[in-house]
């Protein structure tokens, strides 16, 4: 009896992870990607302990740890003074508390690990240069239609090609995407001796008025990843292809503490991504169709969970279709979790930009809690990083 076929539209982190999960479950994955080659997109990203559990179940956690960097802590600091409001231990403490490491890695390095694993396990699974534009649903399966006229038939279809996907629009209908007034700026900077001495070995969120920054090291202190989010009236398009003004980025964070200024001083270029708000979906699947990653829940970067949630979705979606023949179980589980993460990210956006009572009080309530109830501060992250999408959801071929 031939293996069932899972067609996946999108060869990013979500789609490649889903393909590896499908192979583990005994299905035949076909990944259809619009790009002619998989290349660097963005710069760095954080892979939380929740996602590392998915990678461990796929046998890839060691490779990701070797290519990435484990920060000592997850910090929240005041941008102008550099004062640490609270610090949550990571490193070995992450393994002890959440059951896996917290890893910062270049997006291209993570994608290369996933792609190499798929090429090794299913050599001809990845199809490049084909843009999915529509699908047909029949009693015996789903067919992906491509702009070139090519068609890929399978027993089920996963849509994993991002927020601007034509398939996402077909699945959800026309959605309103409102510019939030936030634009993210990203730079990848070689870590000089000075930067290694200035920048904390942590994933640090630096809060400010109507702006914030995030810094962390990549690849054993070889690089510093910078993300700054500024508020502006003029909308910026989505996508990291937008070049930004380095002078304006430096000016936007000129009042921040020395570590942030020093990173931008060494930056050679900055790219920008406009952040747009979309309504949280009421469902993530219909029959033998499922959406995962940004195609499903478009995550703002304020919880650093975009890639991690995508990998959770990939595992859960494949488990659902492989074990029940439908994606309904996936939709029920991850629609709720995705909505919760989305709401937490929106709250963080306000907190990081000086809005809300804690910010108006100079973050004094959070500082007090960090001193008096440190376990409570750490515990606020348990529902994110302690979650294990693989628990009770086996993918057995």
C-alpha positions as CSV (number, residue, x, y, z in Angstrom):
1,X,0.0,0.0,0.0
2,X,1.5,3.3,-1.0
3,X,2.1,6.1,1.5
4,X,-0.5,8.9,1.7
5,X,0.7,12.2,0.3
6,X,0.8,15.5,2.1
7,X,1.1,18.5,-0.2
8,X,2.7,21.5,1.6
9,X,2.6,25.0,0.0
10,X,5.6,26.9,1.4
11,X,9.2,25.9,2.0
12,X,10.0,28.1,5.0
13,X,10.4,26.9,8.6
14,X,6.8,26.0,9.0
15,X,6.6,24.0,5.7
16,X,9.9,22.2,6.1
17,X,9.1,21.2,9.6
18,X,5.7,19.9,8.5
19,X,7.4,17.9,5.8
20,X,9.7,16.2,8.3
21,X,6.8,15.5,10.6
22,X,4.9,13.9,7.7
23,X,7.8,11.7,6.8
24,X,8.1,10.6,10.5
25,X,4.4,9.8,10.4
26,X,4.8,7.6,7.3
27,X,3.3,10.1,4.9
28,X,4.9,11.2,1.6
29,X,5.5,15.0,1.8
30,X,5.7,17.3,-1.3
31,X,6.8,20.8,-0.5
32,X,6.0,23.4,-3.2
33,X,7.9,26.6,-2.8
34,X,7.7,29.8,-5.0
35,X,11.3,30.8,-4.6
36,X,13.9,29.3,-7.0
37,X,16.2,28.8,-4.1
38,X,15.9,29.0,-0.3
39,X,18.0,32.0,0.7
40,X,18.5,34.2,3.7
41,X,15.4,35.9,4.9
42,X,15.5,38.3,7.9
43,X,18.5,37.6,10.1
44,X,18.2,36.0,13.6
45,X,15.3,34.4,15.5
46,X,14.6,32.9,18.9
47,X,13.8,29.2,19.1
48,X,12.0,28.8,22.4
49,X,12.2,25.6,24.5
50,X,8.7,24.8,23.2
51,X,10.0,24.6,19.6
52,X,13.2,22.8,20.6
53,X,11.0,19.9,21.8
54,X,9.6,19.5,18.3
55,X,13.2,19.7,16.9
56,X,14.3,17.1,19.5
57,X,11.5,14.7,18.4
58,X,12.7,15.1,14.8
59,X,16.3,14.4,15.9
60,X,17.5,17.9,15.0
61,X,18.0,19.6,18.4
62,X,21.7,18.9,18.6
63,X,22.3,20.4,15.1
64,X,20.3,23.5,16.0
65,X,22.1,24.0,19.3
66,X,25.5,23.6,17.5
67,X,24.6,26.2,14.9
68,X,23.0,28.6,17.4
69,X,23.7,30.3,20.7
70,X,22.0,29.7,24.1
71,X,21.7,33.1,26.0
72,X,22.3,33.2,29.7
73,X,19.0,34.8,30.4
74,X,15.8,36.5,29.0
75,X,16.0,40.1,30.2
76,X,13.7,43.1,30.2
77,X,15.6,46.4,30.6
78,X,14.8,50.2,30.4
79,X,16.2,51.4,27.2
80,X,17.5,54.8,28.2
81,X,19.2,53.8,31.5
82,X,20.0,50.2,30.8
83,X,18.5,49.2,34.1
84,X,17.4,45.6,34.2
85,X,13.7,45.4,35.3
86,X,13.8,41.6,35.5
87,X,15.9,38.7,34.3
88,X,14.8,35.1,33.7
89,X,17.6,32.6,33.7
90,X,18.0,30.6,30.5
91,X,21.0,28.4,29.6
92,X,20.9,25.3,31.7
93,X,18.1,26.8,33.7
94,X,15.9,26.6,30.6
95,X,16.5,22.9,30.3
96,X,15.7,22.3,34.0
97,X,12.6,24.5,34.1
98,X,11.1,24.0,30.6
99,X,12.7,20.7,29.4
100,X,14.8,22.1,26.5
101,X,17.2,24.8,25.6
102,X,16.4,28.3,24.4
103,X,18.4,28.9,21.3
104,X,19.0,32.0,19.2
105,X,20.0,31.2,15.6
106,X,20.2,32.7,12.1
107,X,17.0,32.0,10.2
108,X,19.1,30.8,7.2
109,X,21.0,28.3,9.4
110,X,17.8,26.9,10.9
111,X,16.2,26.6,7.4
112,X,19.4,24.9,6.1
113,X,19.2,22.3,8.8
114,X,15.6,21.5,8.1
115,X,16.2,21.5,4.3
116,X,19.3,19.2,4.7
117,X,17.3,16.8,6.9
118,X,14.4,16.7,4.3
119,X,16.8,16.1,1.4
120,X,18.4,13.2,3.3
121,X,15.1,11.6,4.3
122,X,13.0,12.4,1.2
123,X,15.4,13.5,-1.5
124,X,12.9,14.7,-4.1
125,X,10.3,16.2,-1.7
126,X,11.2,19.9,-2.3
127,X,9.9,21.5,-5.5
128,X,11.3,25.0,-6.1
129,X,10.1,27.7,-8.4
130,X,6.4,26.9,-8.3
131,X,3.9,29.4,-6.9
132,X,0.7,28.0,-5.4
133,X,-2.3,30.1,-6.3
134,X,-5.4,27.9,-5.7
135,X,-6.6,24.5,-4.7
136,X,-9.3,22.0,-5.5
137,X,-11.0,19.8,-2.9
138,X,-12.5,16.5,-3.8
139,X,-13.8,13.5,-1.9
140,X,-10.5,11.6,-2.4
141,X,-8.1,14.5,-1.6
142,X,-6.8,18.0,-2.4
143,X,-4.9,19.3,-5.5
144,X,-2.7,22.4,-5.3
145,X,-2.7,24.5,-8.5
146,X,0.3,26.5,-9.4
147,X,0.7,29.7,-11.5
148,X,2.7,27.7,-14.0
149,X,-0.1,25.3,-14.6
150,X,1.5,22.5,-12.6
151,X,-0.8,20.6,-10.2
152,X,0.2,18.6,-7.1
153,X,-2.3,16.1,-5.8
154,X,-2.4,14.7,-2.3
155,X,-4.5,13.3,0.4
156,X,-4.3,16.6,2.4
157,X,-2.9,20.1,1.9
158,X,-1.1,22.3,4.4
159,X,-0.9,26.0,3.6
160,X,2.4,27.4,5.0
161,X,3.4,30.2,2.6
162,X,3.0,33.2,4.8
163,X,0.6,36.1,5.4
164,X,0.5,37.2,1.7
165,X,-0.5,33.8,0.5
166,X,-3.1,33.6,-2.2
167,X,-4.2,30.3,-0.6
168,X,-4.6,32.0,2.8
169,X,-6.9,34.5,1.1
170,X,-8.9,31.6,-0.5
171,X,-9.1,29.9,2.9
172,X,-10.1,32.8,5.1
173,X,-11.6,35.1,2.5
174,X,-10.6,38.8,2.1
175,X,-9.2,40.1,5.4
176,X,-8.5,43.6,6.5
177,X,-4.8,44.1,7.3
178,X,-4.4,47.3,9.2
179,X,-1.0,49.0,9.6
180,X,-0.4,49.1,13.4
181,X,1.8,52.2,13.3
182,X,4.8,50.0,14.1
183,X,7.7,49.3,11.8
184,X,10.4,46.8,12.7
185,X,14.0,47.5,11.9
186,X,16.5,44.6,11.6
187,X,20.3,44.5,11.4
188,X,22.9,41.7,11.7
189,X,26.2,43.0,13.1
190,X,29.5,41.2,13.5
191,X,30.3,41.0,17.2
192,X,33.5,42.9,17.8
193,X,35.5,42.7,21.1
194,X,33.8,45.9,22.2
195,X,30.3,44.6,21.5
196,X,31.0,41.4,23.3
197,X,32.0,43.4,26.4
198,X,29.0,45.8,26.1
199,X,26.0,43.7,25.0
200,X,24.5,41.4,27.6
201,X,24.7,37.7,26.8
202,X,20.9,37.6,27.0
203,X,17.9,37.9,24.8
204,X,17.2,41.5,26.0
205,X,14.2,43.6,25.3
206,X,15.1,47.3,25.8
207,X,11.9,49.3,26.5
208,X,11.3,52.9,25.5
209,X,8.7,55.6,24.7
210,X,7.0,54.6,21.4
211,X,9.9,52.3,20.5
212,X,11.8,49.4,21.8
213,X,14.8,47.3,20.8
214,X,15.9,43.6,21.1
215,X,19.5,42.4,21.1
216,X,21.0,38.9,21.3
217,X,24.1,37.0,20.2
218,X,24.2,34.4,17.4
219,X,26.5,31.6,16.6
220,X,28.7,31.5,19.8
221,X,29.1,35.3,20.0
222,X,30.0,35.8,16.3
223,X,27.1,38.1,15.5
224,X,24.7,40.4,17.3
225,X,21.1,40.5,16.1
226,X,19.3,43.8,16.4
227,X,15.6,44.3,16.1
228,X,14.1,47.8,16.8
229,X,10.4,48.6,16.6
230,X,9.5,52.3,16.1
231,X,6.1,54.0,15.9
232,X,5.5,56.0,12.8
233,X,2.5,57.3,10.8
234,X,3.8,56.4,7.3
235,X,3.1,52.7,6.6
236,X,6.0,50.5,5.7
237,X,5.3,47.5,3.4
238,X,5.5,43.9,4.9
239,X,8.6,41.9,4.1
240,X,12.3,42.3,4.8
241,X,13.1,43.5,1.3
242,X,12.6,47.1,2.4
243,X,15.8,49.1,2.9
244,X,15.7,51.5,5.8
245,X,17.8,54.6,6.6
246,X,20.7,53.7,8.9
247,X,21.0,57.3,10.0
248,X,17.3,57.4,11.0
249,X,17.6,54.1,12.8
250,X,20.5,55.4,14.8
251,X,18.6,58.6,15.6
252,X,15.6,56.7,16.7
253,X,17.6,54.9,19.4
254,X,20.2,57.7,20.2
255,X,18.8,58.1,23.7
256,X,19.1,54.4,24.5
257,X,21.8,52.8,26.6
258,X,25.4,52.2,25.2
259,X,24.8,48.6,24.2
260,X,22.0,49.5,21.8
261,X,23.8,52.5,20.4
262,X,27.0,50.5,19.9
263,X,25.3,47.8,17.9
264,X,23.7,50.3,15.5
265,X,27.1,52.2,15.2
266,X,28.6,49.0,13.8
267,X,25.6,48.2,11.6
268,X,26.2,48.6,7.8
269,X,22.6,48.4,6.7
270,X,19.1,48.1,8.1
271,X,16.0,46.5,6.7
272,X,12.4,47.4,7.6
273,X,9.1,45.5,8.0
274,X,5.8,47.1,8.5
275,X,3.7,45.3,11.2
276,X,0.1,44.8,10.2
277,X,-2.8,43.6,12.4
278,X,-5.1,40.8,11.3
279,X,-8.0,39.4,13.2
280,X,-7.2,36.2,15.1
281,X,-8.7,33.2,13.1
282,X,-11.6,31.3,14.5
283,X,-10.3,28.1,12.9
284,X,-7.1,26.9,11.4
285,X,-8.4,24.0,9.4
286,X,-11.3,22.8,7.3
287,X,-11.6,19.1,6.4
288,X,-8.3,18.1,4.8
289,X,-7.0,21.7,4.5
290,X,-4.9,23.4,7.2
291,X,-3.0,26.6,7.6
292,X,0.1,26.9,9.8
293,X,2.7,29.5,10.7
294,X,2.1,33.1,9.6
295,X,-0.4,31.8,7.1
296,X,-2.6,30.9,10.0
297,X,-1.8,33.2,12.9
298,X,0.1,36.3,11.9
299,X,2.3,36.9,15.0
300,X,3.7,40.3,15.9
301,X,7.3,40.0,17.1
302,X,6.7,41.0,20.7
303,X,6.7,37.4,22.1
304,X,9.4,36.1,19.7
305,X,7.2,33.2,19.0
306,X,6.6,33.3,15.2
307,X,8.9,30.5,14.3
308,X,8.4,28.5,17.5
309,X,4.6,28.5,17.1
310,X,4.9,27.6,13.5
311,X,6.9,24.5,14.4
312,X,4.3,23.6,17.1
313,X,1.6,23.9,14.4
314,X,3.5,21.8,12.0
315,X,3.8,18.9,14.4
316,X,0.2,19.2,15.7
317,X,-1.3,19.4,12.2
318,X,0.5,16.3,10.9
319,X,-0.4,14.4,14.1
320,X,-4.0,15.4,13.6
321,X,-4.3,14.3,9.9
322,X,-2.2,11.2,10.3
323,X,-4.1,9.9,13.4
324,X,-7.7,11.0,12.6
325,X,-7.7,11.7,8.8
326,X,-8.8,15.3,9.5
327,X,-7.2,18.5,10.8
328,X,-10.0,19.2,13.3
329,X,-8.0,18.3,16.4
330,X,-5.2,20.5,15.2
331,X,-7.5,23.4,14.7
332,X,-9.1,23.1,18.1
333,X,-5.9,23.0,20.0
334,X,-3.8,25.5,18.1
335,X,-6.5,28.1,17.4
336,X,-6.9,28.6,21.2
337,X,-3.1,28.6,21.8
338,X,-2.4,30.9,18.9
339,X,-5.0,33.4,20.1
340,X,-3.5,33.4,23.5
341,X,0.0,34.0,22.2
342,X,-1.3,36.7,19.9
343,X,-3.0,38.5,22.8
344,X,0.1,38.2,25.0
345,X,2.2,39.7,22.1
346,X,-0.1,42.6,21.8
347,X,0.1,43.3,25.5
348,X,3.9,43.2,25.3
349,X,3.8,45.7,22.5
350,X,2.1,48.2,24.8
351,X,4.4,47.4,27.7
352,X,7.6,47.7,25.6
353,X,6.4,51.1,24.3
354,X,5.7,52.7,27.6
355,X,2.0,52.2,27.7
356,X,-0.1,50.7,30.5
357,X,0.0,51.1,34.3
358,X,3.3,49.3,34.9
359,X,5.0,51.5,32.4
360,X,3.4,54.7,33.7
361,X,4.7,53.8,37.2
362,X,8.2,53.3,35.8
363,X,7.9,49.6,35.8
364,X,8.0,49.7,39.6
365,X,5.4,46.9,40.1
366,X,7.4,44.6,37.9
367,X,10.7,45.5,39.6
368,X,9.0,44.8,43.0
369,X,7.6,41.5,41.8
370,X,11.0,40.5,40.5
371,X,12.6,41.1,43.9
372,X,9.9,39.8,46.1
373,X,8.3,37.1,44.0
374,X,11.0,36.0,41.5
375,X,9.4,32.6,41.0
376,X,6.2,34.3,39.9
377,X,8.1,36.3,37.2
378,X,9.7,33.1,35.9
379,X,6.4,31.3,36.0
380,X,4.8,33.8,33.7
381,X,6.8,32.2,30.8
382,X,6.0,28.6,31.7
383,X,2.8,28.4,29.6
384,X,4.9,29.4,26.6
385,X,8.2,27.6,26.9
386,X,7.0,24.7,29.0
387,X,4.4,23.6,26.4
388,X,5.2,20.4,24.5
389,X,3.3,20.0,21.2
390,X,4.7,16.4,20.9
391,X,3.4,15.2,24.3
392,X,0.6,12.7,23.7
393,X,0.7,13.3,20.0
394,X,2.9,10.6,18.6
395,X,4.0,10.5,14.9
396,X,4.4,6.8,14.4
397,X,5.0,5.6,10.8
